Amino acid sequence: MKSIRYWAKEEIRYDDIPKPVIADDEALIKVAFSGICGSDMFIYSGKHPRAKAPLVLGHEFSGTISELPAGYSGPIAVGDTVTVNPLLSCQSCTPCRSGNSHVCKTLGLTGIDSDGGFAEFVKVNLNQVVKLPAGMSAEMGAIVEPVAVAVHAVRRSALKMGDIVLVVGAGPIGFLTAFAARAAGAGKVIVIEPNEFRRKVISKAGFEVFADADGEQIMRLTNGDGADVVFEVAGIPASIETAVKYCKIRGQVVNVGVFKQPALVDLLRINFAELDLIGIRVYTPEAFVCAVDLVANCPGIAEVITHKLPLTQAQQGLDLMKKGGDNLKVLLYPD
């Protein structure tokens, strides 16, 4: 089968490799679409500590069930359209035993710690498979995983009906977090995003958006108090500074972005304003299921998909992501 494999720093290859053979607890999926994520770019940069070449990339994907184990009698069937929860947990450490397998001590992901969805076929454990509801396309199924990150961030937050929310950074996850916050009942969602293309896309979705942290405008829109909940989604030092600065007294800052290096945080502001600062990592199984529902019932969320390319053009997709210009979510599909 055809696949895109990571081989070395900034080197991928369009390889012909054997079709996976499933075990008794696995399903074979014929891939429809796979999204390129920031984690894929981190692997491509040669900096990911766990990814080992050669590796089929891709942990955001959808497709149809191609094969199931002999004698299987569970809830999915050959031909079903599905997406995949890529998290791989040990099920035995303290976080796993306490119902928090998404922060497993040895957490792995399909597409990072095992071959992923940048291929014609991929095998996964049966418990990773999530059937899509009738009428949801495989294309939309491919964005469930990043939507789950946004849903988990909102579910972990203290967001209440009518709250004012500030989202700092409108890349794919920031874009989706704005939708998740609105769906959860936020009265107003304000977004800060310096990229003009991304500002236009999120503005069309009905969000108040600014190119930078315009203090006067933000305070005007928050009645002079700041936002009730701020989601930091850019993962850069300036974004956490903005998040803390424009959070209201006794408000909450949710760190969603993944920082590649330590960042300075104004702890004096956190003390004096009695702010809550929390982190999130990927998503719970419940958030993943909620993400399926959000995608199914929120048509505007599809605007996060800005490019669809065949696997043979995977390099072009990676180049688009690296450039960070006029794109949000780039999907790949088998030729």
N, C-alpha and C positions, 0 to 999 in steps of 0.2 A: 504494500500500500504506500501511497505518497504521504510524506510528512515533512514538517519543518523541525529541524533539530539544531539545538545550540551546541556548538563544538568548541568555541574558545571566545575570548574577549572580542566582541563586535564581529563574530563570525557565526552565521547560520547557514544551513544547507538544506536544499530541497532534496530529501533522500527517499529512496524506495526501500522500505524495511518490511519485515514479515508482519502479517496481520496478527494482532494479539490473540492468544488462546486463553479462554476463560477457565477459571477454577469453579468449584462447586458453589462458591459464595459470591460469584461475580456475574456481571452483565456486560455484553458487548454492545456498544453504542455506535451507530453510524452517524458521524458528526455532521451537523448542518451548519452551525456558525460557532466561531470562537472569538472572544474579545481579546484585544491586546491591552494588558494592564501595566501599571507602573512597576509591578513586581517582575513582569517579563522584561521590562527595560532594565531593571536592576540586574537581572541575570545576564542579559545581553551585554551589559557594561563590564561583566566579569567580576563583579563585586559581591554577588550573593554568596553568603557563607555556606549554604547547604547544596545548592544546585551543582550537580556533577555532570560533565559532558561524557558521552553524547546524551542529550535529553530532549524529548519532544516537549516543547513549551505549551502553555495554555491551560489556565484553570477556570476560565469563564466560558462555558460552552453548553450547547444544546444539541439534540439530535433525536434519532428514533432508535428504539430497541431493536437490535439486529439478531441477538441470540441470548438465550437464557439457559441456565443449567438444566440438565435432564431431570425431570421430576419436579421442577419448581412449580409451586402453586400459590404464589403470592399475589399482591395487588397490581403488578405490572405485567404487560403482555408484549410479545413481539409486535412491532408496528406502532407502539405507543410513542407519542412525542414527549420527551423528557428534558429536564435539566439536571445538573449534578451539583451537589454540595461537595466541594473538593477537600474539605477538612479531613485530616487523618489523625485520629487521637488514639492513645494507648488504652483507654477505658479502665486503667488500674491506678493511676496516680491520684493524689488527693483532689485536685480540681475536677478530674473526670468523675470520681466517685461522688462528688458533691453536686453534680449536675452542671458543671462548667467545663465541659469537654473542649469548648472553643479556646480555652486558655490552658490546655493540656501542657504538661511540662516538656513533652517531646512532640508538640504539635507539628504536623507536616501537611503538605497540600499536594494533591494530584496536579501535575504540571510543574512541580518544583522538586518534590521528593520521589515522584514516579512519573512516568510518561503521561502527558496531558492531551489536550484537544486540538492541537495544531496538526491534525492528521485526518485521514479518511475514517479511521476507526479508533476507538479507545476503550479499554476495559476498566471498569470500576467495581468496587464492592457494591453488592445489592443495596446495602443500607445507605449508600450515597445518592441513590437515584430518587428523583422527585418528579412525579408525573405532572405534566402541565394540564390545566383545565381545558375543556373543549373550547375551541375557538381561539386559543392563544397560539400564535405562530412560533415556530422554532427560532425565528429571528429575535422575537421578544424574549424567548426563553434564555437566550444567550446573555441578556443583561440582568437576569435575576440575581446573580452572584454579587455584582457591585451594588445593586439596589439593596441587597441584604445588609451590606456594610452601613448604608445610610439608615435603614430601618433600625438596626441595632443601636446606632448612635442616638437616634431619637427615643427609642424605648428605654435606653439607659439614662437618658436625661430626665430633668425634673419638669419638662415642658407641660404646661397646663393649657386648657382651652382658652383662647384669646390672647395668649402671651405674644410678646414681640420677640422675634428671633433675628439674630444676625449671623450670616454665614460668611466666613472669611475664606475666599478661594472658591472659584466656580469651575474647576476642572470637572471630570466626570463624577467623582464622588461628591464634590460640593454641589454640583447641579442636582444630583439625586437626593442629597440631604435636604435641599430646599423643598423639593417635592414631598419628601417624607414628613418634614415638619408641617407643611401646609395640610397634608392629609391627616396629620395627628391633631389638628385644630388650632394651629398658630393663627393669631389674628392678623399678623403682619410679618412678612419675611423680607429682610433687607440683605442684599448680597454685595460683597466687595470683590471685584475681579478686574485686574489690569488689562487683560487681553480683550481687544475690541470685538473680535469674532465671538468669543464666548459671552461677552456682555450682550451682544445682539440676540443670541439664541435664548439666553435666560430672560432677557427683557420681554421677548415675544411670549414667553410662558406666563407673563403677568407679575413678575417679581420686580421690586424696586432695586435697581442696581447702580453701583458707583464704581468708577475706575480706581479710586483710592480711598483711603480712610478719611473722608471729608467730615471732620468733626462737627462742623456746623450743621450739615445736612442730617447726619446720623442722630445728633441730639434733638434736632427739630422733629424727626420722625419717631423718636422714642420719648417724646414729651419732656425732654431735658433730663431724663433719668438714665439712659442707656438701655441696652436690650436685656430682657429677662433671661434668655439663654443665648449663648454665643457658641457656635460650632466652628472651631478652627480646623480647616480642611486643606490647607496649603502645605503644611509641614516645613515651613521656613521660619527663621527667627522673627522676622517682621510681622508675621501673621499672628503668632502667639502674643506679641506685644500689643497688637491692635485688639485682639480678642479680650485681653485683660483690661485694657484701657476703656473699652466701650461696653463693658458688662455693668449692669446696674448694681447698686449696693444690695448685697445679699443675693445676687444673681449667680448664675452658673456658667462656667466655661467648660466645654466638652472638647477634648483634644482628639480629633479624628485623624488628622494628617500624621504621616509617619516621618519623624525627624531622623535624618541620617547622621546627625551629630547633636550634642547637647546644645540647648538654647537657654539664654538668659530669660528668667521670668521675674516680673516685678512682684516679689513677695510682700513688699510693703503695701502695695495696692491690694493684694489678696487679703492681708491682715486687716487693714483699715476699712475695707469695704465688705469684709466677711464674705468673700467669694468662695464658692465651691469650684474646685478644679478636678475634673475626672478624666480618665483615659478610657479608650475603647480599643478592642482588638477584634478584628474580623466580625463574627456574628454567632449568635446562638442558633440551634436548630429551629427554635420557635421564630426567630427573626427571619430565617430563610423562608419558612413557610409563609409568613406575613408578606415577604417581598414578592412572592408569586402572586398573592392577592392584589398587592398594590400595582404591579405591572399590568395585571388583567383588567383593573378598573381605573386606570389613569392613562388615557391615550396620549396626553402631552409628554409623558415621560419618554416616548419613543424618539423625541428630538435629540436625545443624548447621542443617538447613532448618527454620525456624520459621514462615515465612509464604510463601504463594503467592498472588499478586495478578494480575489482568488488567492489560494495558498501560494501560487507561483509568484505573486506580488507581495509576499510577506515582508521582504526587505523594504519595499516602498512604504508599507504600513509602519514598520519600525522607524524608518527615517522621518515619517510624519510625526510620530510620537516624540522622537528625539528633538525635532525642531520646535515642537510645542506651539505651533501656530494655529492655523484655521482648522482645528479638529477638536472633537471631544472623544467619543468612543469609536474606535476603528474595529470592525469585525472582519474576520477572514472566513472563507468558505472553501471546501474542497473543490477543485476544478472539475 
